[in-house]
Amino acid sequence: MILKRFYHTGLAQASYLAGCPASKEAIVIDANRDVDQYIQAAEAEGMTITAVSETHIHADYVSGSRELAERTGAKLYLSDEGDADWKYAFADQPNVTLIKDGDKIEVGPMVIEILHTPGHTPEHISFLLTDTSGSMTPMGAFTGDFVFVGDVGRPDLLERAANFEGTMEKGARVLHNSIQKFLDMPDHLLLWPAHGAGSACGKSLGGLPDSSLGYEKLVNWGLKVKGEDKFVDEVLSGQPEPPFYFKEMKRINKVGPPILGGMSAPAQYGSAEFLQKLEEGAVIVDVRNSDTGMQQPMKGVLNVPLGKGFCTFAGWTLPFDTPIWLIAETEAQAAEASKELKMIGLDDTKGWFGPSSVTTYVSEFGQFEPVKQVSMEEALAAQASGAANILDVRGLAEREDGAISGSTHIPYGWLSRRIDEVPKDKPLYVHCRSGGRSPVALSILKSNGIDNVVNIPGGWEEFESISAKTAKV
């Protein structure tokens, strides 16, 4: 048997290909939209993908299961668990087979038993894998968003992200019950979860790619906590706020993701089109690094740098019903940004503009006024003297762990919706935790006409360092 793990760093998302070169068959579980990677991996091993499935209706990325099954001619196995609100709308297609607890999928010598593991979502299933060519004992489980390394799936997303009121406490109790049943599985069972550290699908996910049930019983708080009520309190506290785009992902994945037919790159346009789009008020996103974006801020342009947090930044800040235009350094950078946007359903990337278009901006509107950057010490001194306001754009859970006295708090993803709450009577000094989100926040502020802004690149981490030094004196 061959098992390959595919990991998307920006989404902290894992998907898997399991196959048998002897039978030349393979299954893919929890595919993302970059379906070519699975097809190529199977072909490299002389296998054909004959089965595709997923653990649940995902909230944090657009599923690639439907497209992968269509591209390969594979059977698409979808959960038929849960209530009527969480059934796949495209389940009546000819290649779809609905599966429930206890059903089995056979792929060559591999037998995959379906376990209904609700709590994170009502329809959630896990896949218990047995490689019968070596043993009739199950070797591992693909646990999706049920059990992670060091954590368990959050049961509050249906309420907090999809607005299904009154579901999170009920979901937490269902999740506790699912875990208690899962604990009866043998300790040797390997666990292959769908997410790693950094995912918003939990609050304390570990960085290891896999684990075992026996080890998780020793270290995973969700498997160790005693009592249902205590578990409910623990699992619902301290969860990061879900990005706005999670609700849209649920809708897309339930209705059926559009078939892309490949990750096509956007076309490049020239300076005249760039100026025209600026005048029209089009959504233009500068995906170059944040330093460049702050050195060359442009009115009406959002700075969302292409990097580890790009999908999350974009999901918080960009509209799903409006065409998107990019500013990039190179064609390759524009293509990568467009691909990443498609991962979260932002499919309508119309084109991109290069550095020459930025030069045209200068000739049309004058020289750039770079965003000022200061240390946290300078920011605190300015606030103390009454010469400045400090804006904290971290998340809610981060704010609860500590905050700068007198600072205003608006998470960066909420800024455009709460722009009236932003203090405008003094220069505004902006910080996040370590400098990744504050440049995005600054571009949102400037695009809303708030220009007297200053970046604190050291962020909360610098504040903690200052506080620690002061405490020692």
N, C-alpha and C positions, 0 to 999 in steps of 0.2 A: 504494500500500500504506500501511496505517496500523499503527503499532506503539505500544502503550501499555504502560508499566511501572507495576506496582502494588507499593508497598513498605510492608511492615508493620514499623514501627520497632522495636517490642518484640521481635520475632522476628528482626530484621535479615534479613528474607526478601523476595525479589523474585519476582513472577510476571508473566506477559506475555500480552497479547492482540495477535495479529497478524491483520490482515484486509484485505479489498479492498472498498471501497464499491461498485465497479462490479459485482462479482459478488454482493455483499451477504453474503459468507461470512467467518467468522472462526474462528480456533483459539485456545484458551487453554492455556498451558503452566505447570505447577507451581502450580495454583490452591490458595489456602488456603480455609478454611471459610466465609469471608465471600463467598459466591458471588454475592450480589446485585450487588456492585460490578462484576463482569464482565458480567453481563446488562445492567445499566444502561448501561455504557460502550458495549457493542455496539449497543444500541438507539439511543443518541444519535448514532451514526454510520450508522444505517439498516442495520445488519448483523445477521445471525443467527449464533450460535455453532453451527457444524456439526461441530466436532472439538475434543476435549479430550484432553490427554496430560500426562505428567509424566516427569521424568528418572529417578526411582528411587523406591524405598520409603523415604519420608522418616522421619527419626528425631527431628526437633526440632519438628514441628507435625503436626496432623491434616490430611491432604490433603482438599481440597474437590473433587477431580476427579470422584469417583463421584457426588456430589450434583449438581454442575454439569451433568454429562452427563444425569442423569435429569431435571433441571429443564428443560433445553433440548431434549431429544431428540437431542443430539449423539452421534456415535460416540465411544467411549472407547478410545483406543489405549494399550496397556500393554506394557511390555517383556517379552519372552519370552526374554531373555538370562539368564545366570547359572545356578547349579545348582538342584537341586530344593528346597533350603531357602529360596530367594528367588523363588518364584513367587507371583503374586497368587491368593489363595484364591477370589476372585469373578470370575476370568477367564472362567468359563463362562456369564456372563450374556449375553443376546442382543445387547446394544449394544456389547460388548467385542470389539475386534480386537487380536490379539497381533502385536507387531512385533519384528523383528530387524535386525541390522546390514545396511545396504544397502537396506532397504525404504524406500518413499516414501509420504508423505501429501500429497495434493493438495487445496488449499483455494483455489478460484478459480485465479488465475494463479500462486499461490505453490506451490512444490514444496519439501517438507521431507524431506530425506534423513536416515535414522537412522544414527547412528554409535555403535557399542558402545564405551563408554569406561569400562571397569571399573577398580576400584582403591579408590575410596571405598566402593562396594558392588559385588558381582559383577554385578548386573543393570543397572547404571547405563548410560544412553544419553544422547547429546547430539543436538541437532537442527540440521542444516545447512540454512539458509534461502536459497532462490533466488527472487527476484521476477522471473518470466519476462516480465512486461510491460515490464521495463526492460533486462534482461540475462539471459543464460544462465549467468553466472558467479555462484557463491554470494556473498552479501553478508555473512552473519554466522552465528553459531552460538549457540544457547541451550545453555550448558554446564553448567547445574545445579550440582552440587557437585564437578565435575571440575576446571575451571580457574576461579579467581576473579581479581579484580583484585588483583594483588600476592601471590597465594598459590595453593595447590592444595588440593583436598579431602583431609581426613584419612582415612587408611585403617585407623585403629585402633578405630573406633566399634563394629564388629561384636563385637570382643573386649571392649572396655572398657565398652560400654553394653549390648550384647545378650548378653554372656557366651558368644560363640562363640570358644572358646579356640584359640590357635594360628593365628589368621587375620590378625593385624595385620602381621607381617613379610611374609607371603605377599601380602597386599593391597598393601603398599608397593611390592613388586617388580612386581606387576601394574600399579599406577598409573604407575610409571616407564615401563613399556613402552607404556602408552596415551599418555603424554605424548610419547614419542619419535615415535610415529606421527602425532600431532597436529601436531607441529612441521613436518611436510611440507606442511601447508596454507598457502595464500598469506598473506603478511603483512597484506594489506589487510582480512582477515576481522575483522569486528566481533565482540566477545564480550559476551554478555548472561548473566551468572551468576545463580544463585539466591540468593546471600547477599551481604551487605555487612559493613562493620566492625561488630564486636560479636557476630557469630555464633560459636557454639561448634563450628561445622563446620570451622573452621580456626583457625590461631593468629595470623595477621598479615594479615587481609583489609583491603584498602584501602577508602577511603570513596567513591571514584568509582562512579557507577552502571554504567559500562561501560568497555570498553577495546578495543584491537585486538591481534591475535595478534603483530604486529610489535613493538608497544610492550612487550607482556608478555615477549617474548623478551629485551628489553633490561633489564627491571627486576624481573621476577618470579623470586624465588630458585628456585622449583620448576622453572622452565623453563631456568634458567641453570646449575644445579649439574651438575657433570661426574661421571659414574660412577654405576652403580646402587647400589653399597654406600654411597657417601657420601649419595646421595639418601635411601636407607632410614634412615640414621642421622638425617639432618636432619628428615625428615617425621615421624618418631616421637618426636622430642624436643621438649619445651616445649609440648605440646598441653594445653589446659585440660581439667580433668576433666569428663566429660559428665554433665549432670544426671541424676538418677534417672529422670526421666520419659521419657528418650529410649528406654529399653527398651520402655515401654508404647506410645510412638508407633509404634515398629517393628511391634509386634503389631497395633495397631489398623489401621494402613495396609496391612498384609499381609492381614489377615482381611477388611477392608472397613469403612470408617468408617460409623457409623450415619447415616442420613439425618435431618437436623434439621428440614427444612421451613421454615427461616428462623431468625433469631436472636431468639427471643422473650425479652422482659425478665422478670425474676422479680417476683413480687407482694410488696407491702410488708406486714409484720406488725407488730403492736403490742407494747407493753411487757410484757404478760402472757406472750405467746409467747416474748419475749426471755428473760425470767427462767426460763421453763420449759426452754428450750433450754440455758441455762447450767447449770441443775440436772442435766439429762440428760447433760451432757458432750459436747454436739454440737460439730461443727467449725464455729466461728464466726470469720470473718475480717474484720478491720477494714481497709477499703481506703482510708480517709482518709489524708491525708498523714502522714508519719512523725513530724513535730513534734506533731501532734494525738494520734497514737497514744502517744507518750511522755509527753505531758501528761495523758493519760487512760488509763493502762494498766488493763486489766480481767483478772482472773484467769480463765484458760481461753480467752482470746481472742488470736488471732494477729494481729499487725500486719504486713500485707503491702500497702504503699501502692501505689495505682494510679498507674503511671507507666511510664517506659521499660523498667525491668527487671521489670515485674510478672509476665509469663509465666514468666520464668526463676525468680523467687522462688517463685512458686506451684508450679511444677513440681518444685522441690527439696523443698518443705515440706508440700504438701497430699496427702492420700490419694486414690486413684482409686476406692476402693470404699465411700466414705462420703458422704452428702449434705452439702452446704456451705451455710452461711448467711452473709450479708454484713452488715456495718455500713457505711453510706455516708452522705454528707452530703445527697445528692439522689437522686431517681429516675434521673436521667440518669447519675450516677456509678455507681449500682448496675447499670444496664443495660450500661454500658460494661465494668464488671468482669466481669459474667456472660458477655459476648461474648468477652472476652479469655480467660477460663477455658475456654470451648468451643474456642478455637483449639488448645489442647493436650489436649483430650479430657476435661476436667473438666466434664461436661455436667450433673451433678445439682445445680444451684443451686436450693435449695428456696424461698428468699425473702430479703428484706433488712429490716433495722431502721434506723430513722432516728435523728436526734439526740434525740428525745423518749425513746426507749428507753434511751439512754445516761444521761439524767437520772434515769430510774427506777433504774438501777444505783447511782447515788449515794445515793438515798433508801433503797435496800435494804441496801447494804454500806458506806456511809460515803464520805467525800470521797476523791478520787483522791490517790495519792502519786506525783507525777511522777517520772520517771526522771531521776536526776542526770546532768548533762553537764559534762565538764571538758576542758581543753586537754590536748594530748599532753605538754606540759611538766609539768603537774600530775600526770598519770598516771605519768610516768617517775620523778618525785620520790617519789610514794607507793610505787612498786615498790622504788626504791632504799633507802627507809627500812624496808622489810619490812612495810609496812602494807597492801599490795595485791598482787593477781595481775593480770597482763595476759593477755587472751585474744585471739588473732589469728584472725579468721574468714574470711580471704581464701582463695583457691584454692591448690592445690598448686604450680602453676607460679609464682604470685606469691611464695609463701613461699620457693621456691628462689632467687629473685632477691634476697632480703634479708629479714631479720627482726629484731625487737627481742630482744636477748639476754635469756634467762630467761623469755620469754613462752611460753604454751601455744598450740599450733596445732590447731584443729579447724575445718575449713570449715563455714560456717553451715548448708549443706545436710545435713551429717552430724550436727549437734548432737543432734537428738532421738534418733538411733540410738547416740550415744556419750556420752550425758548422764552416765554414771558416771565418765567421764574428766575432767569439768569440775572444776577445783579449787574447793572450797567453804569453805576454812578462813579466807578473808579476803575483803574486798570485791573484786569482779571487774570490772576495767576492760576494756571490749570495743572493739576497733577493726577496721575493714576498710581499704579503700584510701582512699576519699574520703567515707565517711559514708552510703552508700546501703544497704549490707547489714547494718551493725551494728544498726540498729533492728529489723530482722527477727530477727536473732540474739537480741537482748534479749527480744523477746516470746516466742521459743521457750524461752529460759532461764526466764522468769517462769512460763510455762505448765507448766513442769516443776518448779515449786516453788523455783527459785533466784531469790530476790528481791533479794539484796544486790549489785546490778549497777549499773554506771556506764557511760555512753556517752562515747566519744571521737570527736566528730563530724569532727575534722580528719583522723583516721586516719593511714595510712601516709604520705600526701602531706605531712602536717604533720611527721611524724618525719623525712622526707627533708629538709625545709626546715630543721629544727633541726640536723640533721647537717651540712648544707652550710654553715650559718653557723658552726658550731663548727670545721669544718675550716679556715675562713678566718682564724680567730683565732690 
